[in-house]
Every structure is written in C-alpha cells, then in structure tokens.
C-alpha cells in the first residue's frame, strides 16, 4: 500500500475507535433524561459549528450550486437518517444489540456497491465479511453471557439502528464521486449545517423544555464527546478514508467498534479478557485483511485489458 492508503486505514481505525466509545457514552446521556431528539441536535449542531470554525483557517473552496444540492441529499443519508435513526434506536434498545446491528454495515455496503457501482462480489469479500461478522458476534454474545445480563433489546430499536446502517451504506456508495471533488472540511461544514436545519424543527420543543441547571457536569462532558469526538473528529477521519478506500473496505472497519467497547469494559473492570475475545479479534482482523486483498471492478477490468494485450 502507498502512504495515502496507510493514512486512510489509520483514519478509518481512529474513526471507529471514537464511534466504539459513542454507544455507551450516548446511552448514559439518554438515561440521564436527555431525549434522543435533543442529543441528536446537539451532535449535529455542535459538529456544524466545529467544521465552520475550522473552515476559517483552511483554504476556501467554491462549491457549485448543483453540488450544494447534492450535498443536501448526502446530508440526509449520512447524518439526518443515519444519526437520527441510530440515537433513537439506541434509546429503545441496548448498547449490545446496537453494536450487533452495526456489524451489518459491510454486508449492506457490499450489496449496495454491487448494485450501484457494479463492484464484483468476490469470494474474498464474502469470506472476509463472514469472518468479521463471526468475530464481532462471538465477542458481543460471549460478553453478554459472561455478564449474565438478560436480553434487553427492542425490535423497533434494532430496526431503527438497521435503518441507520442502510442509510450510511447508501451514502458511502452513491456520493463517493462527489466527496472526492472537495476537501473534507468543505463537505462536512455544508452537510452538518443542512442536517442541523432539518432536525432543529423536530427537536426544538424538547430542547426548550430542558432544565439546564439540573444537568450534571459529567453529562455536559459526555454530550461534548458525542458532538466533537464521536462526530467532528470521526467524520474528519472517515472522509480521509473514503477518499482513498473502496466503500466495502471503509465499512469493514465497523467491526472495530465492538472490540473497542470490550477493551474499555476490561479496563474499567466490567469484563475480563478470555480466549473468546482473543479469537474474536483474530477473526475480525482476518476478515478486514481478506476484504482489503480483494480486487475492485477497476482492477479486474485492468487485468482483463492486460491479458488481452498479452
């Protein structure tokens, strides 16, 4: 791999580490009495401010009017439907169930990429996704069993989390060409301001009814993490990855999220590291490796042309 690919893979890993911490942090905020609509708005608006402030210190870019319209629809898929559906789903289901649903993103992305981008579904992709999914399920299910926790999931919550994954898979695939035309900051500042404008009318009542003076300090800190860490920084990273990696590879890094959650649980004494977690981690990264070794449609076409010439 070249330097750009190394940076892209590191950026995707960093984004999913930040997202891996987001489920337990966001769940704690929701349990404190902050509504899903309010938290989603804080997340979108906080990130929008961060990206617009950052844009002041970066190179200015002119965005074509037709691309501004496309960015609006990209914002609906990547932010409004994705973040809105996930937070509302998380408020209904358990973090464990939400983590299980997120592992379906590579499968959905592979199908969407095959339909819209005509990307081939190779045996390596199928094998890699299967290994990664088995590793993620092994990790999550054994952790749940060891903790002795009953299933606290919710069908509608799980469906909302699944909707979030489908929405993001469509975004990764449909708008990949648009993303490569502009810088990360330019893309994100427009997408998050569009998303905030779309969401504020639905959350205005919830936000104005909050008793701000009764909210504990740690909840403010956790809201800040959701908006800046799990959104601003993670979206910066994922844009770097998306510019240089294929959609299926980008989505494969979702499998890092349950590993992060498990590691944090071990560090704070909520769980212990056993053979099942070691096996799960090996399966996840074996799956990522297989998918990264598979060939894209462009590579396969180049090979065909080369073989004809020979």
C-alpha positions as CSV (number, residue, x, y, z in Angstrom):
1,X,0.0,0.0,0.0
2,X,1.2,3.6,-0.6
3,X,1.3,6.4,2.0
4,X,-2.2,7.6,1.3
5,X,-3.6,4.1,1.8
6,X,-1.8,3.7,5.1
7,X,-3.2,7.1,6.3
8,X,-6.6,6.1,5.1
9,X,-6.6,2.8,7.0
10,X,-5.3,4.6,10.2
11,X,-8.0,7.3,9.8
12,X,-10.8,4.6,9.5
13,X,-9.5,2.8,12.6
14,X,-9.4,6.1,14.5
15,X,-13.0,6.9,13.4
16,X,-14.3,3.5,14.6
17,X,-12.5,3.7,17.9
18,X,-14.3,7.0,18.5
19,X,-17.6,5.5,17.4
20,X,-17.0,2.4,19.5
21,X,-17.0,4.7,22.6
22,X,-20.1,6.5,21.4
23,X,-22.7,3.9,22.2
24,X,-22.0,3.6,26.0
25,X,-21.5,7.3,26.3
26,X,-24.6,8.3,24.4
27,X,-26.6,5.7,26.2
28,X,-25.6,7.2,29.5
29,X,-26.7,10.7,28.3
30,X,-30.1,9.3,27.2
31,X,-30.5,7.5,30.6
32,X,-30.0,10.9,32.3
33,X,-33.2,12.3,30.8
34,X,-31.9,13.9,27.6
35,X,-34.2,13.0,24.8
36,X,-32.9,11.3,21.6
37,X,-34.1,14.3,19.5
38,X,-32.2,16.7,21.8
39,X,-29.0,14.7,21.8
40,X,-29.0,14.3,18.0
41,X,-29.5,18.0,17.6
42,X,-26.6,18.8,20.0
43,X,-24.5,16.3,18.0
44,X,-25.3,17.8,14.6
45,X,-25.2,21.5,15.6
46,X,-22.0,21.1,17.7
47,X,-20.3,19.4,14.8
48,X,-21.5,22.1,12.3
49,X,-20.1,24.8,14.5
50,X,-16.7,23.0,14.8
51,X,-16.5,22.4,11.0
52,X,-17.4,26.0,10.1
53,X,-14.9,27.4,12.6
54,X,-12.2,25.0,11.2
55,X,-13.1,26.2,7.7
56,X,-12.0,29.8,8.6
57,X,-8.4,28.5,8.9
58,X,-8.4,26.4,5.8
59,X,-8.3,27.1,2.1
60,X,-11.6,28.5,0.8
61,X,-13.4,26.4,-1.9
62,X,-16.2,27.4,-4.2
63,X,-18.9,24.8,-4.3
64,X,-21.0,24.6,-7.4
65,X,-24.8,25.2,-6.9
66,X,-25.7,21.8,-8.3
67,X,-23.2,20.2,-5.8
68,X,-24.7,22.1,-2.9
69,X,-28.0,20.4,-3.8
70,X,-26.3,17.0,-3.9
71,X,-24.7,17.7,-0.5
72,X,-28.1,18.3,0.9
73,X,-29.3,14.8,-0.1
74,X,-25.9,13.4,1.1
75,X,-26.5,15.0,4.4
76,X,-29.9,13.4,4.7
77,X,-28.4,9.9,4.2
78,X,-25.1,10.3,6.1
79,X,-26.3,12.4,9.0
80,X,-30.0,13.0,9.4
81,X,-31.3,9.5,8.8
82,X,-28.1,7.8,10.0
83,X,-27.5,9.7,13.3
84,X,-31.2,10.3,13.9
85,X,-32.2,6.7,13.4
86,X,-29.2,5.4,15.5
87,X,-29.7,7.6,18.5
88,X,-33.5,7.0,18.6
89,X,-32.9,3.3,18.1
90,X,-30.3,3.3,20.9
91,X,-32.8,5.0,23.2
92,X,-35.1,2.0,22.8
93,X,-32.6,-0.9,22.6
94,X,-29.5,-2.0,24.5
95,X,-25.9,-1.0,23.5
96,X,-25.2,-4.7,22.9
97,X,-28.0,-5.0,20.4
98,X,-27.0,-1.7,18.7
99,X,-23.4,-3.0,18.4
100,X,-24.6,-6.2,16.8
101,X,-26.7,-4.3,14.2
102,X,-23.7,-2.1,13.3
103,X,-21.8,-5.1,12.1
104,X,-24.3,-5.5,9.3
105,X,-22.9,-2.3,7.5
106,X,-20.3,-4.1,5.4
107,X,-22.8,-6.6,4.2
108,X,-25.3,-3.9,3.3
109,X,-22.5,-1.8,1.7
110,X,-21.3,-4.8,-0.4
111,X,-24.8,-5.3,-1.8
112,X,-25.4,-1.6,-2.5
113,X,-21.9,-1.2,-4.1
114,X,-22.7,-4.2,-6.3
115,X,-26.0,-2.6,-7.4
116,X,-24.9,1.0,-8.0
117,X,-21.1,0.7,-8.7
118,X,-21.2,-2.7,-10.3
119,X,-18.5,-3.8,-7.8
120,X,-17.9,-7.5,-8.1
121,X,-18.8,-9.7,-5.1
122,X,-15.7,-11.8,-4.9
123,X,-15.0,-14.9,-2.8
124,X,-12.5,-12.9,-0.7
125,X,-15.1,-10.3,0.1
126,X,-17.7,-12.9,1.1
127,X,-15.1,-14.8,3.2
128,X,-13.8,-11.6,4.8
129,X,-17.3,-10.3,5.7
130,X,-18.2,-13.7,7.1
131,X,-15.1,-13.9,9.3
132,X,-15.5,-10.4,10.5
133,X,-19.2,-10.9,11.4
134,X,-18.4,-14.2,13.2
135,X,-15.7,-12.4,15.3
136,X,-18.0,-9.5,16.2
137,X,-20.9,-11.8,17.2
138,X,-18.6,-14.0,19.2
139,X,-17.2,-11.1,21.1
140,X,-20.6,-9.5,21.8
141,X,-22.5,-12.6,22.6
142,X,-19.9,-14.1,24.9
143,X,-19.5,-10.8,26.8
144,X,-23.3,-10.6,27.3
145,X,-23.3,-14.2,28.6
146,X,-20.5,-13.7,31.0
147,X,-22.1,-10.6,32.4
148,X,-25.3,-12.6,33.0
149,X,-27.4,-9.8,31.6
150,X,-30.9,-10.6,30.2
151,X,-31.7,-9.6,26.7
152,X,-32.9,-6.0,26.9
153,X,-33.2,-5.3,23.2
154,X,-36.2,-3.9,21.4
155,X,-37.4,-4.9,17.9
156,X,-38.2,-1.3,16.9
157,X,-34.9,0.0,18.4
158,X,-33.0,-2.6,16.4
159,X,-34.9,-1.8,13.2
160,X,-34.0,1.9,13.7
161,X,-30.3,1.0,14.1
162,X,-30.5,-1.1,11.0
163,X,-32.1,1.8,9.1
164,X,-29.1,3.9,10.2
165,X,-26.7,1.3,8.7
166,X,-28.6,1.1,5.4
167,X,-28.7,4.9,5.1
168,X,-24.9,5.2,5.7
169,X,-24.2,2.4,3.2
170,X,-26.2,4.3,0.5
171,X,-24.3,7.4,1.3
172,X,-20.9,5.7,1.1
173,X,-21.8,4.3,-2.3
174,X,-23.9,6.9,-4.1
175,X,-21.9,10.0,-3.2
176,X,-18.4,8.7,-3.3
177,X,-17.6,10.7,-6.5
178,X,-19.0,13.9,-5.0
179,X,-16.8,13.6,-1.9
180,X,-13.6,13.4,-3.9
181,X,-14.2,16.8,-5.5
182,X,-13.9,18.9,-2.4
183,X,-11.9,19.0,0.9
184,X,-13.2,17.2,4.0
185,X,-13.9,20.5,5.8
186,X,-15.9,21.9,2.9
187,X,-18.0,18.7,2.6
188,X,-18.6,18.4,6.3
189,X,-19.5,22.0,7.0
190,X,-22.2,22.0,4.4
191,X,-23.6,18.6,5.3
192,X,-23.8,19.3,9.0
193,X,-25.4,22.7,8.7
194,X,-28.0,21.2,6.3
195,X,-28.6,18.3,8.8
196,X,-29.0,20.8,11.7
197,X,-31.5,22.9,9.8
198,X,-33.5,19.8,9.0
199,X,-33.5,18.4,12.6
200,X,-34.0,21.6,14.8
201,X,-37.8,21.9,14.0
202,X,-38.4,18.4,15.3
203,X,-36.3,18.8,18.5
204,X,-37.0,22.5,19.4
205,X,-39.7,21.6,21.9
206,X,-37.6,19.0,23.7
207,X,-34.6,21.4,23.9
208,X,-36.5,24.3,25.3
209,X,-38.1,22.2,28.0
210,X,-34.7,21.0,29.4
211,X,-33.8,22.1,32.9
212,X,-30.3,23.2,32.2
213,X,-29.3,23.9,35.8
214,X,-30.2,20.3,36.9
215,X,-28.0,18.6,34.3
216,X,-24.8,17.1,35.9
217,X,-21.4,18.3,34.7
218,X,-20.4,14.8,33.5
219,X,-23.5,14.8,31.2
220,X,-22.3,18.1,29.6
221,X,-18.9,16.5,29.1
222,X,-20.4,13.4,27.5
223,X,-22.6,15.5,25.2
224,X,-19.4,17.3,24.1
225,X,-17.7,14.0,23.4
226,X,-20.7,12.8,21.3
227,X,-20.7,16.1,19.3
228,X,-16.9,16.6,18.9
229,X,-15.2,13.3,19.5
230,X,-17.7,10.8,18.0
231,X,-18.8,13.2,15.3
232,X,-16.4,16.1,14.4
233,X,-13.2,14.1,14.7
234,X,-14.6,10.8,13.5
235,X,-16.2,12.3,10.4
236,X,-12.9,14.1,9.6
237,X,-11.2,10.6,9.8
238,X,-13.9,8.8,7.7
239,X,-13.7,11.4,4.9
240,X,-9.9,10.7,4.6
241,X,-10.6,7.0,4.5
242,X,-13.5,7.4,2.0
243,X,-11.3,9.4,-0.4
244,X,-8.8,6.6,-0.7
245,X,-10.6,3.3,0.0
246,X,-13.4,1.4,-1.6
247,X,-16.9,1.5,0.2
248,X,-16.7,-2.1,1.3
249,X,-13.3,-1.7,2.9
250,X,-14.5,1.5,4.6
251,X,-17.5,-0.3,6.1
252,X,-15.3,-3.3,7.2
253,X,-13.8,-1.1,9.9
254,X,-17.2,-1.1,11.7
255,X,-16.0,-4.4,13.2
256,X,-13.5,-2.5,15.3
257,X,-16.3,-0.9,17.3
258,X,-17.3,-3.9,19.5
259,X,-13.6,-4.5,20.1
260,X,-13.2,-1.0,21.5
261,X,-16.3,-1.5,23.7
262,X,-14.9,-4.7,25.0
263,X,-11.5,-3.2,25.7
264,X,-13.0,-0.4,27.7
265,X,-15.1,-2.8,29.7
266,X,-12.0,-4.8,30.6
267,X,-10.0,-1.6,31.5
268,X,-12.6,-0.4,34.0
269,X,-13.2,-3.9,35.5
270,X,-16.6,-4.5,33.9
271,X,-15.4,-7.6,32.0
272,X,-12.4,-9.8,31.6
273,X,-10.2,-10.8,28.6
274,X,-10.5,-14.5,27.8
275,X,-9.9,-16.9,24.8
276,X,-13.2,-15.9,23.2
277,X,-12.2,-12.2,22.9
278,X,-8.8,-13.2,21.5
279,X,-10.4,-15.4,18.9
280,X,-12.9,-12.7,18.1
281,X,-10.2,-10.1,17.5
282,X,-8.3,-12.5,15.2
283,X,-11.4,-13.3,13.2
284,X,-12.2,-9.5,12.8
285,X,-8.8,-8.6,11.5
286,X,-8.6,-11.7,9.3
287,X,-11.8,-10.5,7.8
288,X,-10.5,-7.0,7.2
289,X,-7.4,-8.4,5.6
290,X,-9.3,-10.6,3.2
291,X,-11.6,-7.7,2.1
292,X,-8.6,-5.4,1.5
293,X,-6.9,-8.1,-0.6
294,X,-10.0,-8.4,-2.9
295,X,-9.9,-6.6,-6.3
296,X,-12.2,-3.8,-7.3
297,X,-14.0,-3.6,-10.6
298,X,-11.4,-1.2,-12.0
299,X,-8.6,-3.6,-11.0
300,X,-10.4,-6.6,-12.6
301,X,-11.0,-4.6,-15.8
302,X,-7.4,-3.5,-15.9
303,X,-6.3,-7.2,-15.6
304,X,-8.6,-8.2,-18.5
305,X,-7.1,-5.5,-20.7
306,X,-3.6,-6.6,-19.8
307,X,-4.4,-10.2,-20.5
308,X,-5.8,-9.3,-23.9
309,X,-2.7,-7.4,-24.8
310,X,-0.5,-10.3,-23.8
